[in-house]
C-alpha cells in the first residue's frame, strides 16, 4: 500500500520509477536480516524503511543533481538493488513461521484490508 501511494505521486507528476520492487526487496532484506539476528521487531522495521528511504534519496539526487534521466537511474537501481539485497541476505530465502514477525502479518488494516501472513523472500 505504501509503495502504491509513492508510485501514485511519481506517476501523477509525469515521472517513472521502475526500481520500486528492488526498494521493497532491499527493505525486506534489511528488516529480515536484522530481525533474525535478534534485534527487535520495531527497530528492524525502522531500519528497513530507512534503507528504502536512502535508495529513494539516491535516485532523487541523481535525477536532480546530475540530470540523469529517471528511467536510466531507476533501471540501474532496479538491477543493482536486487543484487544488493541478495548480498545482504547471504542466502536464498529466510522464512518466519510461528514468530512475532509472522504474527504481525495476520492483522487487517482498517478491519478490511488483510496483510499477507506468509513472509518469504526468494
Secondary structure by P-SEA (a helix, b strand, c coil): caaaaaaaaaaaacccccaaaaaaaaaaaaaaaaaaacccaaaaaaaaaaaaaaaaaaaaaaaccccccaaaaaaaaaaaaaaaaaaaaccccccccccaaaaaaccccccccccccccccc
